[in-house]
């Protein structure tokens, strides 16, 4: 699965790359993780609606260092994620928190 693959999800065109990249020591690939999320999304997303998100990223696999994304910094997001003002905490004037939006029908 070298290269990239174009897919359409919810009326949006996406380009997926590195689908054969192993993300977990057990051998799960990026393609398998995407497939899992696509299968559980109808059940999980209703419980996540309007809740703040934190993304813990492991760019080089789960057995390496991670980084955390708690708020948006000019990052374009799909329509399912909204950035909303959050009250000031710890002396920070304001940040944009990531919230899962309810799907508009």
Secondary structure, DSSP 8 states (H G I E B T S, - for coil): --SEEEEEETTEEEEEE-TT-B-STT--BHHHHHHHHHHHHHHHHHHHBT-B--EEE-TT-TTS--EEE-B-SS----TTEEEEEE---TT---EEEEEE-----
